[in-house]
Amino acid sequence: PQAWADFLDAAKAGDGAGAGRALGALELSARTRAPGALERAWAEAVFNTAEPFYRGLVLYLAVFLCALGSFLSPDPLWRRTALWLLGTAVALHTAGLLARMALQGRPPVTNLYSSAVFVCWVAALGAFFLERASRRGLAAAVGGAAGFATLLVAHHLAASGDTLEMMQAVLDSNFWLGTHVVTITVGYAGTFLAGLFAHLWIVKHWLGRLGEEEGRALYRMTYGTVCFALFFSFVGTVLGGIWADQSWGRFWGWDPKENGALLIVLWVAAILHARWSGLIRERGLMVMAVFGNVVTAMAWFGVNMLGVGLHSYGF
């Protein structure tokens, strides 16, 4: 308090040297009371100035536009550029995630904002590897759209306050944040990515521009991503039940968040059972995958904003 008073008095009197000495005393006091706090504040300021996720948002938009160009032009340069930009965006996104984790000392998903950032990263990373394997511009278009849309959501969520806030006490478990929360969020990303592949299939089919090979490629991508989503959604839901048993003494309590997670598992399982039993074919798979986005959006955002249940505090 005395150092602050000295600084204010010196500043009011126009005494630059005195203000500098007072600031030095304040810095020494801060370093003594909280070692490393100033370095962390500096690192956080650099992170906020760099804006890796906002820059990534712009790159994802460029990826999407280049992928659209590859649909309109046979020149392979469009596809190569889209793939290169997607890889750059994913690398920047990865650096931003790692920086957030280092600043917080937490796993990547701690609140609604960080879940949007993480879902975007998983979807874009999956699209990048699929695009490297197929080289058709299809996965790049979906990856660019997913990255732009989810980072745009995250950008608006960030406007509501501090994105590096302190954790709620009941969530203060790096083990469960790094297992249950990360696993179930990867499941969210898988269902959204499958739904976006299905959207692309439907739009190209409606426009009459879906070739036979393209249709098969999109079908394989959608089907594989649905299987991926089912695995992570199921495992994440089971891990959540184990955490609930440790925290609240029961594995399952029909809480809105638990019901939302179960709905995702049941819907994705229904897609696969309907396909395996022959009830649906390509078109049916795509329609069900699109509706999977509705189910996931409700479970991810909807139940967290109801203000009821044991999970509303998280967001």
N, C-alpha and C positions, 0 to 999 in steps of 0.2 A: 504493500500500500504506500509506503514512504517513497519508493522509487517512482511509482506512478505520479504521486504528488509532486515530486521534484521535476519530473518530465513536464507535467502540465504547467508548473510555475515557470520553468525555463522557456517553454514554448510561448507562453503568454507574454513573457518579458522580451522575447526575441533573442534569447541567449542560445545560439546554435551549439556552442561548445558544451554548455551545461546540459542541453537536451541530449546531446550525444553521449555524455557521461551517464546520464540517467537511463538511456536506452541500453547502454552496456551493462549497467547494474541489473536492469530487468532481464536481459538475456542470460546473465550469469545465474540469477535467481531461478529462471525457468529451467536451465540446464541442471541445476542442483536438485530442484524439486522433482523434475520429470525427465530423467535422462533419455535421450532419443526422441523426445516429443517434437523438438524443433526440426530434426531431420525428417521425421515422418510428415510433419506439416509441409515442409518443402517438397517432399516427394508427392504428396497429395496435390499440391498446387501445380506441380509439373504435369501430373496426370490429367488434371482438369483442363489445363491449358492445351495439352496435346489433343484432347477430344478424340481418342481412337475410335470410339463407337460412332460418333457423328461422321467422321471421315470414312469409316467403313460403310455407313449407310449410303454415302455418295458413290462409293465403289460398287456396292451391290446394285445400285440403280444403273450404273454404267454396264455392269455384267448383263443385266436383263436386256438393255437396249442392244448390246452387241449380239446377244442370242437371238433377239427378234430379227436383227439384220441377217443372221445366218439362215433364218427361215425364208427370207425374201430374196436372198442372193446365193448362188452356188459357190461363190468365192470362199475357200476354206479359211481365209484370213479372219473372217468374222468369228468362226468357231474357235480358232486358236487364240484370238484376242480375248474372247469371253472366258476361256479357260485360264489364261494368264491373269486376267483381272480378278477372277474368282479366287485363284490361289493367293494373290496379293491381299485381297480382302480378308480371306480366312487367316492369313498370317498376321495381319494387323489386328484382327479380332482376337486371335489367340494371345497376342502380346497384351492387349487391353485386359483380357480375363486374368492373365497371370499377374498383371500389375494390381488389379483389384484384390486378388487373393492375398498378395503380399502386403498390401496396405491394411486389409482387414484382419489378416491372420485367420481366415475362414475358408471353407470350401466355396465353390463358385456361386451357389444358390442360397441366398439368405432372405430375400424378400421378393415381392412381385416384380420389381424393376429388374433385379438380377436374374430372375427366372426367364424373363423375356430375352435378355441378352444371351443367356445360356442356350435356350431353345433355338435362337437364331444361329448360334455357333454350331450346334449339333447338326441342324438341318443343312447349313451351308457346307459343313465339312463332309457330310454324307453325299451331298450333291456334287462336290468337287471330285470325290473318288469315283462316283458313278460316271461323271463326265469324262474323266481320264480313261475309263474303261470303254465307254461307248463312242466318244468323239462325234456326237451328233448335234450338239447344241441344246438338246432337250433338258438334260440335267442342269446345265448351266443356266438356262432360262428359269427353271424352278428354283435353283439355289439363289439366283439374283432376286427373284420375287420374294422368296421366303426371308432372305436377309434384309431386304429393304423394308418389307412390311413389319417384321418383328422389331427391328431396330427403330422404326418410326414409332411403334407403340411404346417401346422403352424410352425413347426421347421425350414423349409426352408424359410418361409416368415420372420421369426424372424432374419435371417441372413442379411436382407436388411437394418436393422437399429434399432432404439430404439422402443421397443414394448409398451412403456408407454409414448409416445410422447404427446405433448399438442394438444388439440382439435382445429379443424378449427372453426373460429368464428361463422359461420352459423349453425354448429352442436352443439354449446354450449348450449344444453338444456337437462338437466337430465330427465325432464318429458318425452319428445319425444324419447330420447334415451332408456328410460326404458319402453316405451309403443310400439310405432311403430317399432323401430329397433329390440327390443327383440322379439316382436310378429312375425314379418316377418322372422326373423332368425330361430325361432322355426318351422315355416312353411318349410324353407329350410331343416332343420333337418328331418322333417317328410317325405318329398318326397325322401330324400336320404335313409332313413331307409327302406321305402317301396321298393325302387329300389333294395336295398341289399337283402331283403327277397326274392324278385322276382329272383334275380341272383341265390340265393341258390336253389330255386325251379327248375330253368332251369337246373343248373349244375347237381343236383341230378337226375332229370328226364333223362337227357342225358346219365348219367352213369348207368342208370337202377337201382338206389338205392333209389328211392323215393317210400316209402311205402304209402299205402292208408291213414293211420292215419297221417303220416308226411305231406303228401300233403294237407290234410284238415287243419292241424295246420298252415302250412305256408300260405295257402290261407287266413285263418282268420286273421293272423297277418298282411299280406299285405293289405287286404281290410280295416281292422280297422285303420292301419297307414295312408292309403290314405285318409280316412275320417278325421282323425286328421289333416293331412297336409292341406286339403282344408279349414277347419275352420280357422286355424291360418294364412294361406296365404291370405285368403279373408279379414279377420279382419285387418291384418297388412297392406294390400294394402289400405283399406279405411282409416285407421289411417294416413298413409303416405299422402293421398290426403288432409286430414284435416290440417296436418302440412304444406304441400305445400301452401294451401290456406292462412294460417296465415303468412308464410314467404314470399311468392312470389305473393300472390293475386289471385291465380287460383288453383282450385282443381286438374285439370288434364291438362298436356301440351304435351303429347306424347313424353316425354323425354325418351332416351334409357333405363334408369333404371326403369321408370314407365312402359314402354312396357314390360320389362323383368318380372316384378312382375305380370303384367296382364297375360302374357303367362303361368306362373306357374298356376295361378288360372284357366285359361281356360283349360289347359291340364289335370289338376287333376279332374276338373269338367267333362271333356270329358270321362275320365276313368270311373267315376261312372255312367254317363248317358249311356255309351255303355254297362256296365254290367247290369244296371237295365232294359234296353230295350231288353236285350238278344242278342245284336250284338256280344258280346264276352263272353267267359266262363273263366275257370281258366287260360288256356294258354294265351288267349288274354289279360287278366288282368295283368299277369306277364310281358308280352312283353311291354305293354303300361307303366307299372310302371318302367321298366328298362329305357325306353326312357324318362321318367320323370326326371331321373338323368341328362340326356343331357340338357333338357330344364332348369333345375335348375342351373346346372353348368354355362350355358351361362348367365343366369340372375344374378347369384351371382358373378362370376369372370369376365365373358366376357365383359359385358357392363361397368364395372368399369375400364377396361384396354383399352377402345377405345379412351380415352382422349377427348371425346365429351360429351355434355349435362351438366346439372346442378349438377350431382352427382359425377362426376369424381374426384372432389376435396377430397371426403371422403377417398380415398385410394391412 
